[in-house]
Amino acid sequence: MQHTALKALSGLTGHAQKDSVLQFPPEMTIQAGHNATLHCNFSTTDFNPYIFWYQQHQSQSPQMLLRVDKWKPQVDSGRFFSAMSVETSQVLLHVRDAKLQDSGAYFCALSPHWCPQLAAVHRKVGVL
């Protein structure tokens, strides 16, 4: 039986010290073919924050998965779905039908601008 391990790390990003993100759970292992949800809480004074989700495989550069914002709070790219709530300052990343290649680090990054190169924060998500 194959399992997927999802691991998340917290950190800070944004244009000012007061902007931050916190991801959880810190780690999860799920069976291949099952679904998983990662959570990202953010804090910002920006009116329309952009939240970027990145995936990074071992020894590779991070790749952007999705971007959500106040005007486009839900994005579905097939097996990855993200939903943002400005009211609760939360963003979810749902992974559907997890596969072994989904293992890796997952980053939730906050930016006041459309700036995909911001990846100062990362979370580790693994699929076993």
Order of alpha helices (4+ residues) and beta strands (2+ residues): beta-beta-beta-beta-beta-beta-beta-beta-beta-beta-beta
